[in-house]
Amino acid sequence: MSKIFYILKFIIEVKITLFSPKQRDLLIYDNTSIEVLKKTFLSKFEYFVLEDRHYLITKIYLSPKIIINVIKNIKYGIKKAYKISIIKCVNPKVIITFIHNSENFSFFAKLLSNKIHFLAIQNGNSYHKIREDEYHNVKKKYYIPHMLKLGHFDDESFKNSHWEIKKSDYVGSLRFDSFLDDVKKKNINLEKKYDLCILSDIGAWEINEDNINDGFRDLTKYALRYATEKNLKFAVALKRRESKSFNFPERAMKYIQGFRHEQAWYENNFSEEELLFLKKNFVYNNSISSYMCAIQSEVTIGGISTILREITAYNKKFLACNFTDNDAYNFPVKGICSINRKCSYEEFSNRLDEIFKLSNSNFFKSLNLTKNYIIEYEGINSTTNRIQNIIRKYL
């Protein structure tokens, strides 16, 4: 009964049109993070957005042509048949997604890549996800005709995995590129504001294991203690935004509970005194707040946040910590920048002392990293320009 009720409610809430969508050379698959795409490379193209997730769908097309194509492809199931029909009506030369680990995108790429160019922009770290699948003997297979990767390190991430990637380009981080563009356009001051910042990783994990969140809890307690003992200017960059800050359909709000879960986690895992200190230093999430915290801090701490990779483009010091017993979450670079095991507070404190003593240039010299290995970066808008150029070649 509840399923029938949801279907009826869905039909009432979405806009139903009896026309087919207009043809476009570029189709965006999945409207998650669409605002980032609009702010960056999409500004130069006409495009159609195929809304993939049921709770984000705002319009249903029910033209005779769509219905006929659904019937022809019903062997794939009604949802996939409908999306195949939309794709055929739009008739794009290029389909691009910002959700590189979308199983649906992979399915359509496998089915239609002989007629359409499929591009997937890497939206974050994948090394932990791939290792998680190995750890749990999960053998999901992904097919990506052309992957636009964060950096050369990701070749190692996908090596010997169940991902079939036919071609790769290295474009860097689109989110970081968008952030830097905002900084430039709004003339934002990036001068140092904090001594220490910790990136909240609650809700970032792909599997529900208590020891993962427990590891981040212990890391947060260490960071809190260190900041208190050293009398540092401290920031906790929250990961999740309140649902009301998104321009999503009302029915989507019950699926977007990350902010509430993140707040509840802090309340359930810290003493009243600790929570009071943390809340005084919370930086609530908007599109640029986590980047601002990291860039404006002398040292940034985190677990598997992609931001730890992205800020290397700005030569910012960081410490990545995996305080779990699962090496899937080990930071891929060894040296002063990472602790890939649970350690004592004394060891953690001593490591941070060492990092604070180093200049930014000496910190990175000690890591001996090849340029653009962790993250591809050639300046503001370099990621946007590279993606636009790749799309134009296909068009």
C-alpha positions in Angstrom: 0.0 0.0 0.0 2.8 2.4 0.9 4.4 1.8 -2.5 1.1 2.5 -4.3 0.7 5.7 -2.2 4.3 6.8 -3.1 3.6 6.2 -6.9 0.4 8.2 -6.7 2.1 11.0 -4.8 5.0 11.0 -7.3 2.6 11.3 -10.3 0.8 14.3 -8.6 4.1 16.1 -7.8 6.0 15.7 -11.1 5.2 17.7 -14.2 3.9 15.4 -17.0 4.4 16.5 -20.6 3.0 14.8 -23.7 5.9 16.1 -25.8 9.3 14.6 -26.3 12.4 16.5 -25.1 14.2 18.6 -27.6 17.3 17.2 -29.3 20.6 18.3 -27.8 24.2 17.4 -28.7 25.0 17.2 -24.9 23.1 15.2 -22.3 23.9 15.5 -18.6 23.3 12.2 -16.8 22.1 12.7 -13.2 21.3 16.2 -11.9 23.2 15.7 -8.6 25.7 18.6 -8.2 24.2 20.2 -11.3 24.9 23.7 -9.9 28.7 23.0 -10.0 28.4 22.0 -13.6 26.3 25.1 -14.5 28.9 27.3 -12.8 31.7 25.7 -14.8 31.8 24.1 -18.2 28.0 23.9 -19.0 27.9 27.7 -19.5 29.3 27.2 -23.0 26.8 24.6 -24.2 23.1 23.8 -24.8 22.3 20.6 -23.0 19.5 18.3 -21.7 19.6 17.0 -18.1 18.4 13.5 -17.6 17.2 13.3 -14.0 18.3 9.9 -12.7 17.3 9.6 -9.1 13.5 9.1 -8.5 13.4 11.7 -5.6 15.0 14.4 -7.9 12.8 13.9 -10.9 10.7 17.0 -11.7 9.3 16.1 -15.2 8.1 13.0 -16.9 7.8 12.8 -20.7 5.0 10.7 -22.1 4.9 11.4 -25.8 3.8 8.6 -28.2 7.5 8.3 -29.3 8.6 7.8 -25.7 6.0 5.2 -25.0 6.8 3.2 -28.1 10.5 3.2 -27.3 9.7 2.1 -23.7 7.8 -0.9 -25.0 10.6 -1.7 -27.4 13.1 -1.7 -24.5 11.0 -3.1 -21.7 13.3 -6.1 -21.4 15.6 -3.8 -19.4 12.9 -2.9 -16.9 10.6 0.1 -17.1 13.0 2.6 -15.5 15.9 1.8 -17.8 13.5 1.5 -20.8 12.2 5.0 -20.1 15.7 6.5 -19.8 16.8 4.7 -23.0 13.7 6.3 -24.7 14.7 9.8 -23.4 18.3 9.3 -24.7 17.0 8.2 -28.1 14.7 11.3 -28.3 17.4 13.8 -27.2 19.8 12.0 -29.6 23.0 13.4 -28.0 26.5 13.2 -29.4 27.9 13.2 -25.9 26.6 12.0 -22.5 28.5 13.2 -19.5 28.1 12.6 -15.8 29.6 14.0 -12.6 28.8 10.7 -10.8 31.6 8.6 -12.1 30.5 5.6 -9.9 26.9 5.5 -11.2 25.9 2.0 -12.0 23.1 3.3 -14.3 25.5 5.5 -16.3 27.8 2.5 -16.6 24.9 0.3 -17.9 24.0 2.9 -20.6 27.6 3.4 -21.6 28.0 -0.3 -22.1 24.7 -0.4 -24.1 25.1 2.7 -26.2 28.7 3.7 -26.5 29.0 2.4 -30.1 26.7 5.4 -31.0 27.3 8.0 -28.3 30.4 9.3 -26.6 30.2 8.8 -22.8 32.3 10.9 -20.4 32.5 10.5 -16.6 34.0 13.2 -14.5 35.6 11.8 -11.3 33.8 13.5 -8.4 36.0 12.3 -5.5 38.4 9.7 -4.2 37.8 6.1 -5.4 40.7 4.3 -3.8 38.8 3.5 -0.7 35.6 2.4 -2.5 37.6 0.0 -4.7 39.4 -1.4 -1.7 36.1 -1.7 0.2 34.6 -3.8 -2.6 37.7 -6.1 -2.4 37.4 -6.3 1.4 33.8 -7.4 1.2 34.2 -9.5 -2.0 31.8 -7.2 -3.8 32.3 -7.4 -7.5 30.4 -4.5 -9.0 31.6 -3.9 -12.6 31.8 -0.4 -14.1 32.3 0.4 -17.7 33.6 3.9 -18.5 34.5 4.7 -22.1 36.3 8.0 -21.1 37.2 9.0 -17.5 38.2 12.5 -16.6 40.4 11.8 -13.6 41.5 14.0 -10.7 45.2 13.1 -11.1 47.7 10.5 -12.2 47.4 8.7 -8.8 44.0 7.5 -9.9 45.6 5.2 -12.5 46.9 3.2 -9.5 43.5 3.4 -7.8 41.7 1.7 -10.7 44.5 -0.7 -11.6 43.5 -4.3 -11.1 39.9 -3.3 -10.1 36.6 -4.3 -11.6 36.4 -1.0 -13.5 36.8 -1.1 -17.2 38.1 2.3 -18.3 38.8 2.6 -22.0 40.4 6.0 -22.0 41.6 8.6 -19.4 42.4 12.3 -19.3 43.6 14.1 -16.2 41.6 17.3 -15.6 41.8 17.9 -11.8 38.9 18.7 -9.5 35.9 20.5 -10.9 34.6 21.4 -7.4 38.0 22.9 -6.5 38.1 24.7 -9.8 34.6 26.2 -9.1 35.7 27.2 -5.6 38.8 29.1 -7.0 36.6 30.8 -9.6 34.3 32.0 -6.8 37.3 33.3 -4.9 38.5 35.2 -8.0 35.1 36.7 -9.0 34.1 37.6 -5.4 37.5 38.8 -4.5 37.5 36.6 -1.4 40.4 37.0 1.1 42.2 33.7 1.5 44.6 34.9 4.3 45.2 32.6 7.2 42.2 32.5 9.6 42.8 29.2 11.5 45.7 27.3 12.9 44.1 23.9 12.6 41.1 22.6 10.7 39.5 19.2 10.8 37.3 18.0 7.9 34.2 16.2 9.1 33.9 12.8 7.4 30.6 11.7 8.8 28.5 10.3 6.0 31.4 9.9 3.7 31.8 6.2 4.1 30.4 3.7 1.6 29.8 1.0 4.1 28.2 1.1 7.5 30.9 -0.1 9.9 31.0 1.2 13.5 34.8 1.1 13.6 35.0 3.6 10.7 33.0 6.3 12.5 34.7 5.3 15.8 38.1 6.0 14.1 36.9 9.5 13.1 35.6 10.1 16.6 39.0 9.3 18.1 40.7 11.5 15.5 38.3 14.4 16.4 39.0 13.9 20.1 42.8 14.1 19.4 42.4 17.2 17.3 40.2 18.9 19.9 42.7 18.1 22.7 45.6 19.3 20.6 43.9 22.6 19.7 43.0 23.1 23.4 46.4 22.4 24.7 48.1 24.6 22.2 45.5 27.3 22.4 45.0 27.2 18.6 42.4 28.8 16.4 40.4 25.7 15.5 37.7 25.0 12.9 35.5 21.9 12.3 34.4 22.0 8.6 31.1 20.2 8.5 30.4 18.0 5.6 26.6 18.2 5.2 24.3 21.0 4.4 20.7 21.5 5.7 18.1 20.1 3.2 16.4 23.5 2.9 19.6 24.9 1.3 19.1 22.7 -1.8 16.8 23.6 -4.7 15.2 20.1 -4.7 11.6 18.8 -4.8 9.9 18.7 -1.4 9.7 14.9 -1.5 13.5 14.7 -1.8 14.0 16.1 1.6 13.4 12.9 3.5 16.2 11.3 1.4 18.6 14.1 2.2 19.2 13.7 5.9 23.0 14.0 6.0 23.0 17.2 8.0 20.7 15.9 10.7 22.6 12.6 10.9 25.9 14.5 11.1 24.7 16.7 14.0 23.2 13.7 15.8 26.5 11.8 15.5 28.4 14.6 17.2 25.8 14.8 19.9 26.0 11.1 20.6 29.8 10.7 20.5 31.2 13.6 22.6 30.8 14.8 26.2 28.8 17.9 26.9 32.1 19.9 27.4 33.6 18.5 24.2 30.4 19.2 22.2 30.2 22.8 23.5 33.8 23.4 22.3 33.2 21.7 18.9 29.9 23.6 18.3 31.7 26.9 19.0 34.1 26.0 16.2 31.6 24.5 13.7 31.8 26.0 10.2 28.5 25.2 8.6 28.6 23.9 5.1 27.8 25.8 2.0 29.3 25.4 -1.5 32.8 26.8 -0.5 33.0 26.6 3.3 35.1 23.4 3.6 37.6 24.6 1.0 37.7 28.0 2.7 38.5 26.3 6.0 41.3 24.2 4.5 42.9 27.0 2.5 42.7 29.4 5.5 44.2 27.0 7.9 47.9 26.4 8.5 47.2 22.6 8.8 44.2 20.6 7.8 43.3 17.2 9.3 41.0 14.6 7.7 40.3 11.0 6.9 39.5 10.2 3.3 38.2 13.6 2.2 39.1 14.5 -1.4 39.9 18.0 -0.1 43.2 16.7 1.4 44.2 16.0 -2.2 42.8 19.1 -3.7 44.5 21.5 -1.3 47.9 20.2 -2.4 47.4 22.3 -5.5 47.6 25.3 -3.2 50.6 23.8 -1.3 48.7 23.6 2.0 49.9 21.3 4.7 47.7 18.4 5.9 47.6 15.3 8.0 45.5 12.3 6.8 44.7 9.8 9.5 43.1 6.3 9.2 42.4 5.3 12.8 40.5 2.1 11.7 41.6 -1.5 11.3 40.7 -1.4 7.6 43.6 -0.4 5.3 41.1 0.5 2.6 41.1 3.9 4.1 44.9 4.4 4.1 45.9 7.7 2.6 47.9 6.8 -0.6 50.9 9.0 0.2 53.3 7.9 2.9 55.5 10.2 5.0 54.9 13.1 7.4 51.5 13.8 5.8 49.8 10.5 6.9 49.2 8.2 9.8 47.7 5.0 8.5 46.9 3.2 11.8 45.5 4.0 15.2 48.2 5.7 17.3 48.6 7.2 20.7 47.8 10.8 21.3 51.5 11.5 22.0 52.4 10.2 18.5 49.7 12.2 16.9 50.7 15.4 18.8 54.3 14.9 18.0 53.5 14.5 14.3 51.5 17.7 14.2 54.3 19.5 16.0 56.6 18.4 13.2 54.2 19.6 10.5 53.7 23.0 12.1 57.5 23.5 12.3 57.9 23.0 8.6 57.3 25.6 5.9 54.8 24.7 3.2 57.6 24.2 0.7 59.7 22.0 3.0 56.6 19.9 3.9 56.0 19.1 0.2 59.7 18.6 -0.5 59.7 15.9 2.2 56.9 14.0 0.3 58.9 14.0 -2.9 55.7 14.0 -5.1 55.7 14.2 -8.9 53.8 17.3 -10.1 50.1 16.6 -10.6 50.4 13.1 -9.3 47.8 13.6 -6.5 45.8 16.3 -8.2 46.0 17.8 -11.7 46.3 21.6 -11.4 47.5 24.2 -13.8 45.7 27.3 -12.4 42.2 28.8 -12.0 39.7 27.5 -14.5 42.2 24.9 -15.9 39.8 22.0 -15.1 36.8 23.8 -16.6 38.7 24.7 -19.8 40.0 21.1 -20.2 36.6 19.6 -19.9 35.1 22.1 -22.4 37.9 21.3 -24.9 37.3 17.5 -24.6 33.6 18.0 -25.1 34.1 20.2 -28.1 36.3 17.5 -29.8 33.5 15.0 -29.5 30.9 17.5 -30.8 
